[in-house]
C-alpha cells in the first residue's frame, strides 16, 4: 500500500480545490496517467499518478479543498513494483513536475528576469507528452523542444515519430484538446452563506496578501492619447510604454522582500494583465513587453483566450514583474491598484478606451 499526498504545485499556496477526478476506486493506473484536476492560484492543474497499481481510496470529492501535503490517493502497487525514488519515503508534498518517474525530469521555467539559463542536460516535457513518447518509441533526449524555454510539445514528439497509427493520432487529439472545466451553475440567491471557491477564493488570498504587505498609496494622472491614430492597438502601446518607463526608471520593475529588506531590479519587463471572466479575475503574464508589437499582440491574444477558456498554463500565471489592470471598458475613470507582492508599487491601473 502506498499513499500519495497532494504535492506543492509550484504556486506557493497551502491548499488546492479538487475540480474533477479522472479515476475511481478500483481502477488500475500507470505511472504518469492523469488522476485528478485541481485548481490553485487561478490555474487548473492535472496531477499525474506517481505509481502503477490499483486505486484503493480517494480522499476528497469535487469541490473539496485539500491542504498541500495531505493524503490524496491510496494505491495498491503492482506485484513486484517499487515506488519511484522520490516516493520511497513519506511524501511531504513535492512539486508535481519534479516527481521522478523515469530518468527524465520535468523542470519549472526559470524565474522571470533571471540571468541563469536552463541546463540543456535536463529534459523538459509534461507527463502526458512523456507518456506519448514512450508509447510511440520516441527518445525525448533526441528532440529539441520548440515550446517556451525548450519545453518538448506533443507536436515535437509527433514530428520525430514518423507515420503513426490511428490510435496514436487519437491519443494526440485527446492530449491537445483541453478538458472542459465545469462552469459554476447559475443558482438563485437564497440569502444563505456559502463558501467561496475557485477564482474568488484565489482573489481573496491575493487581495489579503496585498493588504497585509503593501502600503496603500495612490497617485492619479491623465495621459493625452488624442494624437494616437484611430484603430491603433492601444493595449499593446500601453504595454510597450510600460517597458520604456521601466527602462528609464528601473525601480518601477522590481521585486521587494520586506522580511529580508532586499530589492531585486529585473532586466525584463513581464506584465501581469488582468482578464475578467464570469467567475472572477485571471491574471496571465505577457512576457518581455519590449518585443516587437506583433509578437506582443499575439501573446496578448493567446493569453486572453486561454484565460477565458480556463486553459491558461500555470507558468503563464506567475513570475510577473509589473501589473496592469484596465477597467476602462467597464466603468470608472480612476481607481486604486492592488499591488501583489513581491511587485513594487510601480504596478498600475489604467482606464483606457479605444478611440
Secondary structure as GFF3:
##gff-version 3
##sequence-region A 1 355
A	DSSP	beta_strand	2	5	.	.	.	ID=ss1
A	DSSP	beta_strand	15	21	.	.	.	ID=ss2
A	DSSP	beta_strand	28	29	.	.	.	ID=ss3
A	DSSP	beta_strand	34	40	.	.	.	ID=ss4
A	DSSP	beta_strand	43	48	.	.	.	ID=ss5
A	DSSP	beta_strand	53	58	.	.	.	ID=ss6
A	DSSP	beta_strand	65	67	.	.	.	ID=ss7
A	DSSP	beta_strand	71	77	.	.	.	ID=ss8
A	DSSP	three_ten_helix	85	87	.	.	.	ID=ss9
A	DSSP	three_ten_helix	96	98	.	.	.	ID=ss10
A	DSSP	alpha_helix	127	136	.	.	.	ID=ss11
A	DSSP	three_ten_helix	140	142	.	.	.	ID=ss12
A	DSSP	three_ten_helix	148	150	.	.	.	ID=ss13
A	DSSP	alpha_helix	154	161	.	.	.	ID=ss14
A	DSSP	alpha_helix	166	176	.	.	.	ID=ss15
A	DSSP	alpha_helix	198	213	.	.	.	ID=ss16
A	DSSP	alpha_helix	234	248	.	.	.	ID=ss17
A	DSSP	three_ten_helix	250	252	.	.	.	ID=ss18
A	DSSP	beta_strand	254	257	.	.	.	ID=ss19
A	DSSP	beta_strand	262	265	.	.	.	ID=ss20
A	DSSP	beta_strand	271	277	.	.	.	ID=ss21
A	DSSP	beta_strand	280	286	.	.	.	ID=ss22
A	DSSP	alpha_helix	293	309	.	.	.	ID=ss23
A	DSSP	three_ten_helix	314	317	.	.	.	ID=ss24
A	DSSP	beta_strand	322	326	.	.	.	ID=ss25
A	DSSP	beta_strand	348	350	.	.	.	ID=ss26
###
